[in-house]
Amino acid sequence: MRKLIKVIFLLILTLIFQNQIFAQSNVTYNFQNTNLSFEERAKDLVSYMTVEEKIAQLSHLAPAIERLGVIAYGASNNIPLAEGEYQFGKDYNSYIANNPEADLSNTNSVCLDGGYWNEALHGLARSGNATVFPQIIGLGSTWNPDLLKEISTAISDEARIHHNLYGKKLTYWSPNINMLRDPRWGRTEESYSEDPYLQSKMAVSFIQGLQGDDSKYLKAVATAKHFVANNSEVNRHDGSSDVSERQLREYYFPAYKASVQEGNVSSIMSAYNSLNGIPASVNSWLLNDVLRKEWGFKGFVVSDCGAISDIINTHKYETDKEKAVALAVIAGTDMECETCETEQFLYDKYLPGAYKKGYITEAQLEKAVERIFTLRFKLGEFDNQENVPFSKIPVTKLDSKENRDLSLKAARESIVLLKNENSFLPFNKNTLKNIAVIGPNADFAELGGYSGEPSFKVTTYSGIREKVGYDRTNYQPGCRITSTYPTGFERAVKAAKDAEVAVVVLGTNLHLAKEGLDRSTLSLPEVQMELLKKVYAVNKNTVLVLLNGTPLSETWAFENIPSIIEAWYPGQLGGIAIADVLFGDYNPGGKLPVTFYKDLNQLPPITDYDITKGRTYWYFKGDVVYPFGYGLSYTKFLYSDLDVLAKIKFKNNKDVKVTFKVSNTGDYSGDEVVQVYIKDVKSRYIQPNQKLRKFKRINILKGDSTTIEFKLNKDDFSFWNPKKKRWDIEKGNFEILVGSSSEDIRLSKVISVSY
């Protein structure tokens, strides 16, 4: 009894002490107590919500709960939107109906950009003025994770500035890390690579930069998407990606796993497609077993926008709407993102009925809401902004010279020199007197999907003109992207004939490939190729500059044009970067993150997700135009002195060193991307041709050398054993391949491996 009385007394004293603390600090609820963990605060906050309030918070447009001091997400501190913007909320459709003449060009609507929904793929999107960096496939071509972290740090700086000024949301549906397994995919431009290791390294760097390095608060929330096996637009809403567990583990999963375990990503977006017949948003094995239990993911999962509707309407997996939404939440899809094209906010409409019928419990709802609010607490939303370090980022960083310089640096590093016959490039800007700049993309700056709004853009023609002067350039578009116009060819051919050199700038735009639109060909529009052939016929000193979002297979151009530059969509200052490369002010060092195939007939249908049927450099065995990892330089690099143990027995996770020497033997200082691949020489299982396992972008001055060291571990030699259902190493011989691309192998050694 005495012990019980003592415990009660101590408990009373504790409660009195806590109340005194709360009273002194104006704390009404436990969730306002900053001494508690964010998880504890979120759990406490959710405990005060009604079932209806909890359900409402599972929409990407989360309403305010005024009695608890919860603001509508995206309206932090009740700061108004920028002048001229609209915040429609859930009444979007009624607003449109009642205001048919409304100007929606600068909308911040729920259907397009509301609540949690915003993008930061290669710069802050949908938020007004912001720095625009090269599109993601271009950033993948840099092979420079450190640079990407700098870029995403700059993006998050600008995100915080917009948040601090206008209350803009801090949750971003970026990065897109679906594997580039097929070059026809309309969203190829939005992802880094066809290789899971390169994809992983770039994804982690982007996430780390965007979320910041503060030990307590998140700078912004990154969302890795679309989980998983989602890259065919033609059937993205109703198709099933049928993939073996081995291919998932080895190829489709690694970038997501790294995002969780190395990048500590805060959010994951589930995909539209089904995985082996089960829609991703209701796939409990995918979202609960693998993502949360196996990988340890602690954040929240959001559906792709409209994917909950797809469960019912296109996949027809569960047509009872109340059961469908309950299954989604229970499977691990915490938040629904909806669009104007579908029946909106199914969670809002049908979860109340699902709860009443017992399809879902309040505890299951609470779990989802707690995950969401944990991140809102981590963003500092409920704390004194003076204590949130990111509230003090100076406005001068927005669209700053520093950020624009970073965009230019990225554009330079993203450029891949595909061909340079007889060292045709670089041009001598002091002696070259007459340059014809030709092509529909020459004076057009396509930024790519999910782009922001830069204060200015520099086209290729502008960059060249600024480099050598207006009087030495003659610009002629020649044609439109997909069509001719009167006298276009005639004027372009005359300009080329009268010039010392012709720079022809061709490519694609978002009318040819984008979200929702796969390519049916890997060729340029016929009119562009006709223009190129006519120009080349009158001037053999022709350079082809490609501005495109997907790999191309223009065999004639690749065989005949002496110099070719792949610049992708190079951001707002891409024209300067291209001019720098053309005139030798920058030595290109980018490498292809994807394979350039010769013909579409070499590939299986885009809806076939079995990569062992000849996809990517892992399994493709035919001839290619340009291989994965390829890219030339104005200088030459010599590889030598490969050193690695001949016999390796992995024990206690001991690393194995691989060292070699790289020397710049050419006439220019420059960057080289050194690449290390591993090949299983003989296996009882189907194995990739080779796998990238290490890489590094290095700068070497002309005449200098450097020694490169990498460490390999047992994971680098492992494969998913389908019989044992675990990672395994086959005892036997492996080949260590060191080179400048997947095909340009300079050094190799066969070693014996056991475990």
N, C-alpha and C positions, 0 to 999 in steps of 0.2 A: 504494500500500500504506500509506504514512504517513497519507494522508487517511482511509483505512478504519480504521486503528488509532485515529486521533484520534476519529472518529465513535463507535467502539465504547466508547472510554474515557469520552467525554462521556455516552453512553447509560448506562453503568454508574454514573457519578456521579449522574445524574439519578434512577435507580432507587433508589440508596442514600438520596438526599436525600428522595425521596417516602416511602420506608419509614420513615425517621426521623420525618417529619412524622406519618405514620399512627400510628406507635408512641406518639408523644408525646400524640396526641389520642385514643387507644384506637380507632382506625379499623382495622377488619378488612377491609372491602371498599371499593372505589372509590366505590360509591353512598352510602357514609357520609361522604364528603368533601364538606363544604358549600361548598368553593371551586369545585366543578364546577357546571355548569348543571343544571337539573332534568331536561332532556332527556338529558344525558349520564349522570346518576345513574340514571334510569329504564332506559336502554339497558343499563347495567352490571348492574343488579339482575336484569333479565330474562335476561341471558346466563347466570346461574347456575341458572336454573329448568330443570327437565326439561320435556319436551313435555307430559306429563300435568299438571304444575303450571301451565304456561302456559294450557292449555285450561281448567282449573278457574277461572282468574282472569277468564275471559270471561263468567262468570255474574254477574247482579246480586247474588247472594249469594256473595261471594268468600271462600273459606276461608283460614285461616292457613297460612303456611309457616314453621314455627317455626325451622327451621335457619337461615333467612335473616332472622329477626326481623320477618317480615311478619305482622301481626295480621289476624284476620278483619275485613273492613271493617264499620264500624258498631260496633266494640268497641274503639275507640281507647284505648290505654293500659290495656286490660283493666279499665276501670272498669265496675262492674256496672250493670245496668239499674235504673231506678227501681223501687221496691218495688211488687210486684203485677204487674209486666210479665213477659212470656214472650219468650224468644228461641229459636224452634224450629229455625231453620235448615232444612236440606234434609230433616230427618226430620219435617216438619210432618204429612204424611198418616199416618205411623205413630204419631205422638203422638196424633192425633185418634182413630185406631183403638183405641189402648190406653187412652185416657182419655176415654171418651164423655161423662162428666159434667163435664169441665173447663170452667171459666168463661173464655171467650175474649173477654170484653167489653173487656179492656184489653190486647189482644195486640200483640205486636211481631213477628208471624210473617212468614216469608218470603213467604207468599202475599198478605199485605195490606200489609206495611210492613217489609221486611227488607233488610239489606245496603245497597245504594246507593239503595234505593227510599224516597223520602219526598217530600212535597209542601210547597210554601210559596206557594201561589197568591195568597192574600190574608191571610197570616198563617201562622205555623209550625203545621203539621198533625201529628197523630199523635205528639205528643211531650209531652202533658200541658199544663199551664197556659201560655197564650200569648195575646198581644193579637190580636184579630180585627178586621181592617179591612173596609171595604165590598167586596162581591164585585166581580170584575174589570170587568164591564160598567158598574158604578157608577163605578169608578175611571176607566174610559174616558170617562165623562160629565163628569169634572172638566176634561178637556182641559188637564191640568197635569202635564207630564213631571217638572218639578222636585219637585212634591209626591210623585209616585210614587217618585222616587229616595229621598226621605226615608223613605217607607214601607218600601221594600225594604231600606234600611239598618237600620231598626229590626227588621225581620224577621230579618235576618242576625245582628244583635246577639243576639237571643233564640236563634237557632240555635246560635251559638257558646257561649252560656251552657249550653244543654242538652248540647252536645258536651263542654264542659269538666267538667260535673258527672257526666254519665252515659255519655259516650262515644257519643252519638248521631251518626249519619252526617251528613256535610256536603254530600251530593250531592242536589240537589232537582230533581224533574221539573216545573219551572216556569221560565218562563211558558208558557201556552198562547196561541199567536199565530196559530192558524188563523183565516182571514178569516170574518166574520159575513155570508156571502153569502145566507143564508136564515134568516129569523126562527124557523122551525120547529125548527131544530137544537136538540137537547136540551141541548147544552153552550154555548148562546149566552151564558149568564151568565159563562162562564169566559174570554171573550176580550174585547178592548178595543173593536173597531170593525169596521165593514164597509169602511172606507177604508184603503188600504195605507199612506198617509203618516202618518195619525194612529196606526195600529197600530205602525208602525216606531218613531216617536218614543217611544211609551209602552213598547214592548218594550226598547229600548236603555236607557232610564232604569231600568227594573226590574232588568235584568241588571247594570248598573253598580253599583247600590246593593247588590244581593245579593252580588256577588263582591268588593266592597270596592275601595278605592283605594290599597292598599299596593303599592309598587313591586316587591315580591318575592313575597309570599304571597297566595294567594286566601283570602278570608274564607269563601266557600262556592262551590259549583259550581252555576251556573244551567244549565238544560236547556231550550232552545227546542223546543217541540213543536206539532203532530205533522207532520213534514215529509213530504208536503205535500198540499194539496187534500183535507183530511180534515174534513168537517163534515156528515155524514149518518149518524146512529147506526143507522138501519134496515139499512144494508148495509155497515157499516164493516169487517166482517171478511171480506167476500167481494166487495165491489164494486170497480169500476174507475172512477176519476175521469178521464174522457177530456177532456183540455184541450189546446188549441193551445199551441205554444211562446210565442206572443205573449202570451196570457193568463197563462201562467205567469210570464213575465218582468215584465209590467206589473202584475199583480194578486196572484197567489199567492206569488211569490218575495220581493218587496221587504222585508217585515218580517224574513224569515230572513237575507237578505243584509245588512241593516242590523245585525241581531243579531251577525253574524260580523264585519263590517268596522268597525262603530262601537262595538258593545257588547263585542266580543272575547269572545263567549259561549264557555264551556268545553265544553259538551256539546250535542248535538242528538239528539232522539228521532225516529226514523223512524216512519212511520204504518202503520196496519193495512192501509189500502186499497192497491190497485194504482194506478199512474199510467200511463195509456194501455196497460193490459194487463200491466204488469210490477210485481209487488209492491214497495212502497217499500223494504223491507228487503233486496232483492236487486237494486235498481236502480242499477247502476254509474254510469250517466250522471248520475243525480241525486246520489248520494253521493260519487262520486269526481271525475267531470268537472266538475260545477257547484260542489258544496259545497267540495271540497278544492282542486282545481286552479285553477278560475276565481276563487272567492271567497277562497281562502287559509285555510280553516278548519284549525285545528291541534289541536282537541280530539278527544274520542271520540264516536262515535255509538252510541246504545243503541236497541234495538228497543222499540216499544211492547210492553206486557206481554202476551205470548201471540202476538205477530206472527210469530215464527219458525214456530210451529205452523201459522199461517194459510197460510204459503207452501205447505205440504204438504196440509193438510186441507180448506181452504176455497177458496183460489185454485187449488189443484192445479197450480201452476206447475211444481213439480218434486216428484214423489212419492217419489223415492229420498231417504230421510232423510239419508244421508251426503252425497250430492251437494248437497242443499238447504242444509244448514248450512255446507258449504264455500263455496257460492255467496254466502251472506249475508256471511260474513267477508271474502271476496275483494272483494265489492262495496262494503265499507266499513262494515258493521254490526259494530262492535267488541265489543259486549256484548249478551247476551241477557237480557231481563227476562221472567220467566215468571209464571204464575198457577196457582191451584189448579184452575181449570176446564179446563186443558189438560194434555196430556202434558208433564211438567215437564222443564226443563233439557235441551233437545235438544242444545245445544252440548256439555254434559258427556257425553251418551250417544253421540253420533254423530260428533263431531269426531275422536276417536281412530281410528275406523275410516276416516274420510275421509282422515286423514293417512297411514295405512298403505297405503291404496289409491292414493295419489298425487293425490287430488282437491285437496289443499291442501298447501303447503310449510310447513316450520317458520319460514321467513323471513316468510311471510304471517301466520302466527299471532303471531310476535314483534312485528310492526308494530302489531297491534291491542293487544297487552298493553302495549307501550311507551307508547302514547297514554293508556291508562288510568292507568298508574303515574306518568306525568309529572304528571298532575293530583293524584294522591295526595301526591307530593312537594311540589307547589305549595301544598297545604293545610297543609303543615308536619308531616305525620304522622310523618316519619322524623327530625325535628330536635328539638333541645332546646326544649321548650315555652317556656322563658324567652325564647327568641329569636323566638318567633312572637307578633306584637303582639296578635292576637285572643285569646290565652290569658288576657289580663289584663282583659277586659271585666267590669266589676263585676256581680255577681249582682243587684244592685238595679235593673238595667235591665230585668229580666224582668217583664213585666206591670206596668211602671212607670206612674206618673201621666203622665210625659212621653209614653210610647207611647200611652196611652189618650187623651190630649189630641190626639195626631196622628190617631188613629182618628176622633175626633169632628170634627176639621177636615176630614178626607177625606169623612166622611158629609155634612157641610154642603155641601162643594163638589160632591158627586156629585148632589145633588138638582136635578131639572129641573122648572121651573114650566111646565106644559103649557098651562094656561088660567087666566085671572084676569079674568073678565068684570066690567066696571064697578069694577075695583080692589077686588073683594070681600075679598081678602086684602091685607095682614095683619090679623088680629084685634087688637082693643085688649084686652089682658089686664086692664086696670084697670076696664073697664066691662062686660065680658062676664061674666054671672052664672051661666049654665046651659049647659053643653056636653054634648051626647050624643056619646059615642065608641062607634062601632058597627062590627061586622065581625069575621069569623073571624081576621083578621090583626092586629086592634087590640092584643091582648095576647099576641101570639106573635111571637117574633123568629127568623125564618128567616135563617140565616147564609149558606146556599148550599153548594155542593159543595166538597169538599176544605177544609173549615173546621177551624180549631183549636178549642181549648177555653178560652174566656175565663173569668175568675174570676167575672164577672157580666155580664148583658145588660139593656138598657133597651128595653122595648117602646114603641110609639107611645102607648098609653094611659098607661104609667108616665111618659113624658116630659111629656105634657099635664098629668097630675095633679100632677107636681112643679112645673110652671110656674104653675098657677093654684090649686092646692089640691084636696084630695079632695072637699070639700063642694060644689064647683062643677062636678063631672064626674059623669056617669052612664054607666057602661060596660055595654054589652049586646052579646054576640057575634053574635046574630041567627041565625046558622047555622054549620055547619062549612064547611071549605074546599069540599067537594063535596056536602054533604048537609044536610038540615034536621034539627032536633030539636024536640020538643014545646015549644010556647009561645015558640020563639025569635023568629020574626017578630013575634009579638004584642008581646012585651016591647020589642023594638027599635023598632017603630013608635011605641009609647007614649012611649018615651024621646025619640025624635026630635020628636014632636008637642009635648011639654012643654018642649023646649029652644029657646034662641035660635038656636043653630047645631048642625048635625050634622056630625061628622067621620066619614066612612065609610071604613074601612081594608080594602081587598080585595087580592086577588092570588093568587099561586101558591105552590107549595112543591115539594120534591124528589120528591113523588109524581106530579107532573104533567109535569115536564120535568127531565132530568138526563142524566148520562152513560149511554148505552144506551137512552135513551127520548126520541125526538123528539116534538114536539107535532103533533097532527092538526088543530089549530085555533089561531087567534090570539085566541080569545075567552076570557073568564073563564068558570069553571063557571056553568052556568045558574042555579043556586041563588043565587049571589052577585049576579048581575044582577037577579034577582027581588027580592032584599033591597034593593038600591040603589034600584030603581024605587019600592018601597013607602015607603021613607024619604023620597025626594024628593017623593012625592005629598003628604005631610003637612008637609014642611018644605023650602021652596025654598032656604033658606040652608044648602045642603049642599056640603061639600068632600069630594072623593074623593082619598084617598091610596092610591097603588099600590105594593105590595111584590111584586115579580115578577122573574123571571130572564130573560124574553124579551119582546120588543115585543108590544103588544096592538093589536087593531083593534076596539075597542068603540065603534062609531059613535054609538049612542044616548047613551052616557055622555059622549062627547066633545062632542056637540051640545047636551046639556041641562044637565049639571052646571056651575055657574058657575065653580068653581075646581077644578083638578086638579093634583096633585103626583105626579111620578114619582120614587120614592125607591129603586127596585131592592131589593136585599138590602143594607141600609146598614151592616152590621157590628154590633158589640156595643153601640154607643152611638147607634144610628140613631134611637131614640125621642127622644133629646134634640135631635138635629139637626132632626128633623121638627117638633118643638114650637117650636124656635127660628125656623123658617121660617114656621110658622102664625101666630106672634105677633109677627113682625117684628124679632126679635132678630138675625136673619141674613137678608140679602137674597139669594135664590137666584140663582146664575149658571151652573149646569150647562147643558150642551148635549147633545142626543141624538147618540150615536156611531153610531146606526143609523137606518134609515128605519122609520116606522110606516105600514104599508100599510093600505088600507081593507078588503081582502078577500084571502083565499088564492087565489081564482080569478085574481088579477092576476099570479100567479107560476107559473113552470114547475115541474115535479116536483122535489122536493128532491134527487133523485139526478142531476139534470142540472147539470153544473158549468160549462156555457157561460154566462158572465155577460152576453154580448151579447144574450141572449134576454130581456132585461128585468130584470136583477138589480141591486140597489143603486142609489144615486142616479147612478152612472156611466151606466147604460143604461136604467133604468126611465123610461117616458114617461107613465104614467098619473097619476091624481090620488092623493094620499096624505093620510093624516090629519095626520101631522107629518113634515116633511122632515128629512133628515140635517143635523145642525148646529143644530137648532132648540132654543130655550129662551128663556123670558120672564124679566123682571126686574120688581122693584117700581119701578124707575126707567126713564128713557128715555135712549137714546144717539143722538146725531146724528153722522153721518159726513160729512166734507167734505174738500175740497182734495186730491183724488187727483192725484199727480204721478208720471208715468213717461214715459220717452222714447217718442216716436211711432214711431221706427225703430230697430231693434236688429239689429246684425250681430255674432253671436258669433264672437269671435276670441280665441285664447289664453285660453279659459275665463274671460273677463271677466264679472263679475257686473253685473246691472242693478238699480238701486234702484227700489223702489216705496214712496212715502210718502203718508200721508194723516192726517187729523186726526179724533179721536173726542172728543166732548164729552158730559158728563153733564148733561142739561137737565132732569132730573126732581127729585124730592123726597128721594131716598135716595142715599147712597153705595152703590156696588156694583161687581160684577165684570162685565166683558164679554169674550167670546171673539171676537176679530176673526179673520176668515177670508178668505183670498185663494185664489181659484180661477182656473184657466186653461182657456179653451175654444178649440179649434181651429175657426175659423169655417168653413172649407171644406177638405175633405181628399179625397184619392182613396181613402182607407181608412176603414173604420168606426172612429169615434172616440167616446170617452165624451162624454156631455152636457157635462161639465166635470170637472175634477180639483182636489181640494184640494192646494195647494202650500205654503201657509204658514198658521200660526195662532199666536195668543198670547192667554193669559188675562191680563187687566190689571184692576187696581182703580182706579177713578176716583171721587174725592170729588164730591159733588153740587156743581154749578156749575163744576167744573174741566174742563180739556181736556188732551189729551196727543197728541203726534205719534208715529205709528208708522212704523217703517222696516223693510222687508224687502229681502233681496237674492235675486234670481232668477238662476239660471245656465242653461246650455244643457240640463242634465239635466231641468230643470223643463218644458221644451218638447219633450222627446224622446219618441219612441215606438219600440217594437220593430218594425222593418221586416221583415215576413215574407219578402220577396223578397231583400233584401240580407243577412238573418240578422245584423243588428246594430242598435244604437240609431241613430236618424236624426231629423233635423228637417226637416219640410216647409217650404219657403219659402212665405210667405204671411201672412195676417192671423190674429192671435190676439186674443182678448178677455180683458183682465184684469178680474176680477170681485171686488169687495170687499164684504163684507157680514156680517150677523149669523147667517146660515144659508145652506145651498145654494140656497134659494129666496128668501130675504130679502136681495137684492143691493141695496146702497145706492149704490155707485159703480161705474162701469165705463168702460173705454177700450179701443178697438180699436187695436192696434199692428201694425206690419209687422216680421216676423222673417225673418232669413236667416242662413246659416251659411257 
